[in-house]
Amino acid sequence: MRSRKPLAVALLLASSGCSFIMGSSPKALMSNPGPQEKISPVLIFTSDCDFKEIIDGIGVVGARTAYPASYAAEAVCKALNSELPNAMDSAGVKATVKARPVEAHTARPPTMKEDAASAGARYVVVVGRANGFAGYQQYPPSVGVIIRLYDAVSGEYRAMAEETYRISLRDFSNRGPTAEGQKIAASMANKLARTMLKRCTEKYSYQCEKFGELRFAEPRDSYGK
């Protein structure tokens, strides 16, 4: 069921780490925090899951696949916001979860330091708005999120991880909650909770599947800065 294909072809080119595109995979985060360091308490920013502009902007061309891809992203986004608090609590992670609108120019929350101080958190996790990909040539439809890690004291953008799932567009033919969206969101939330306890440091993200942890790697994107 799982797919490590990126959210879209552009994201593939930017973040897959394939040697023929990027030269090498970004190095796994090894310090601040260390792989074994428990990240708790933690402040987690999520998306407010406002997909109105995206869905309203879908035109006639490609609508047959674009609509269900967007419905999938919205369903997973909303379910993930619901799943995260329980997942963190079950893992023994003290987490403050706050939803916020998506910023056009940066993933960094403007009040990150102040909010983290109020929550007593050294680190901040920013879970991006879910992105639905309708499929292209050999790349199947998928839905996923980009997750970024910040040091709230220094304000430094420390690392980025990607979590992507292959989907069937038929499961999201109608807008609203779905069993598959809930299943994907629960898996994402539980994996992120485990990652607050321990980070995978394998060379490639797909190698971390057997551990059920995310691989936070050195960031290469400007949107997170």
C-alpha positions in Angstrom: 0.0 0.0 0.0 2.8 2.3 0.8 4.7 4.4 -1.8 7.8 6.4 -1.4 7.0 8.4 -4.6 7.0 12.1 -4.0 3.9 14.3 -4.0 4.4 15.5 -7.5 7.0 15.5 -10.2 8.4 18.9 -9.1 8.7 17.6 -5.6 10.5 14.5 -6.9 13.1 16.7 -8.6 13.5 18.9 -5.5 13.6 16.5 -2.6 13.9 12.8 -3.5 17.6 12.7 -3.1 18.1 10.4 -6.0 21.8 10.4 -7.1 21.0 11.2 -10.7 19.1 14.3 -9.6 20.6 15.7 -6.5 24.0 13.9 -6.3 23.4 12.4 -2.9 20.8 12.0 -0.3 20.7 14.8 2.4 22.5 13.7 5.5 20.4 12.4 8.4 20.1 14.8 11.4 22.6 13.6 14.0 22.6 16.4 16.5 20.3 19.1 18.0 18.4 16.9 18.6 20.4 13.7 18.6 18.7 10.6 17.1 18.1 9.1 20.6 16.9 12.3 22.2 13.3 12.4 23.2 11.5 15.5 21.9 9.1 16.2 24.6 7.5 18.6 25.3 7.0 19.7 21.7 5.0 22.3 19.9 3.4 21.0 16.7 1.9 23.4 14.2 -0.5 21.9 11.7 -2.5 23.3 8.8 -6.0 24.6 9.2 -6.9 22.4 6.2 -8.5 25.2 4.2 -8.7 23.7 0.7 -11.4 26.1 -0.7 -9.0 28.0 -3.0 -7.4 24.8 -4.2 -10.6 23.0 -5.0 -12.4 26.1 -6.4 -9.5 26.6 -8.7 -9.7 23.2 -10.4 -10.6 23.8 -14.0 -12.2 21.5 -16.6 -8.9 20.1 -17.8 -7.8 17.3 -15.6 -10.8 17.6 -13.2 -11.5 13.9 -13.3 -8.3 13.2 -11.3 -7.6 16.6 -9.8 -10.8 16.7 -7.7 -10.3 13.3 -6.0 -6.6 14.1 -5.4 -7.6 17.3 -3.6 -10.4 15.6 -1.7 -7.8 13.1 -0.5 -5.5 15.8 0.7 -8.3 17.5 2.5 -9.6 14.3 4.1 -6.1 13.3 5.3 -5.3 16.8 6.6 -8.4 17.0 8.7 -8.1 13.5 10.0 -4.4 14.0 10.9 -5.3 17.1 13.0 -7.7 14.8 14.9 -5.3 11.9 15.3 -2.1 13.8 16.4 -3.0 14.6 20.0 -4.0 11.0 20.8 -1.0 9.6 19.0 1.4 11.8 21.0 -0.3 11.1 24.3 -0.2 7.3 23.6 3.6 7.6 22.9 4.2 9.5 26.1 5.0 12.7 24.3 3.8 15.9 25.8 2.6 17.9 22.8 0.8 21.1 22.2 -0.9 21.0 18.8 -2.0 24.2 17.1 -3.6 24.6 13.7 -2.8 27.7 11.6 -3.3 29.0 8.0 -0.7 28.2 5.4 1.8 31.0 4.8 2.5 31.7 1.2 6.2 32.5 1.6 7.5 30.5 4.5 6.7 27.4 6.6 8.1 29.1 9.7 5.4 30.2 12.1 5.8 33.9 12.9 5.2 33.4 16.6 7.2 30.2 16.9 9.6 31.3 19.6 6.9 32.9 21.8 4.5 30.0 21.4 7.2 27.4 22.1 8.3 29.3 25.3 4.7 29.2 26.5 4.5 25.5 25.8 7.9 24.9 27.5 9.1 23.3 24.2 12.7 23.4 23.0 11.7 22.1 19.5 8.9 22.9 17.1 7.5 20.6 14.5 5.6 22.1 11.5 3.4 19.7 9.7 2.6 21.1 6.3 -0.8 21.0 4.6 -1.4 17.6 3.0 -0.8 17.6 -0.8 -2.7 15.4 -3.2 -1.0 14.2 -6.4 -3.2 12.9 -9.2 -0.5 10.8 -10.8 1.7 11.3 -13.8 3.1 8.8 -16.3 4.7 6.1 -14.1 4.1 7.9 -10.9 0.9 6.8 -9.1 -1.5 9.0 -7.2 -0.4 9.8 -3.7 -1.0 12.0 -0.7 1.6 13.2 1.7 3.0 15.9 3.9 6.3 17.7 4.5 7.3 17.9 8.1 9.9 20.4 9.3 11.8 20.6 12.6 13.0 23.8 14.2 15.1 24.7 17.2 12.7 27.2 19.0 15.6 28.7 21.1 17.9 29.6 18.2 15.1 29.7 15.6 17.2 27.5 13.3 15.5 25.3 10.7 17.1 22.0 11.6 15.6 19.3 9.4 12.9 18.1 7.0 11.1 14.8 6.4 8.5 13.6 3.9 5.8 11.1 4.4 3.9 9.9 1.3 1.2 7.3 0.7 0.0 5.8 -2.5 -3.7 6.1 -2.9 -6.6 5.0 -5.2 -8.5 8.0 -6.5 -11.6 5.9 -6.4 -11.4 6.0 -2.6 -11.8 9.8 -2.7 -14.3 10.3 -5.4 -16.5 12.3 -3.0 -15.5 15.1 -0.8 -15.5 14.5 3.0 -14.1 12.0 5.5 -13.2 8.5 4.3 -12.0 5.3 5.9 -8.9 5.4 3.8 -8.1 9.0 4.7 -8.5 8.1 8.4 -6.2 5.1 8.1 -3.5 7.1 6.4 -3.8 9.9 8.9 -3.6 7.5 11.8 -0.4 5.9 10.3 1.2 9.4 9.8 0.3 10.5 13.4 1.7 7.3 15.0 4.9 7.5 13.0 5.4 11.1 13.9 4.8 10.2 17.6 7.4 7.5 17.4 9.8 9.9 15.7 9.6 12.2 18.7 11.1 9.3 20.7 13.8 8.3 18.2 14.8 9.3 14.7 15.9 7.0 11.9 19.4 7.7 10.5 19.6 5.3 7.6 21.0 6.7 4.3 17.6 6.7 2.5 14.1 7.3 3.8 12.7 4.0 2.4 15.2 2.1 4.7 13.4 3.6 7.7 10.1 1.8 6.9 11.1 -1.2 9.0 11.6 1.0 12.1 8.3 3.0 11.8 10.2 6.2 12.2 10.7 9.3 10.0 14.2 10.2 8.7 14.8 13.9 9.5 17.5 15.1 7.1 19.4 18.3 6.5 17.0 20.8 4.8 17.5 21.8 1.2 14.4 23.9 0.7 14.1 27.6 1.0 10.4 27.6 2.0 11.3 26.3 5.5 13.7 29.1 6.3 
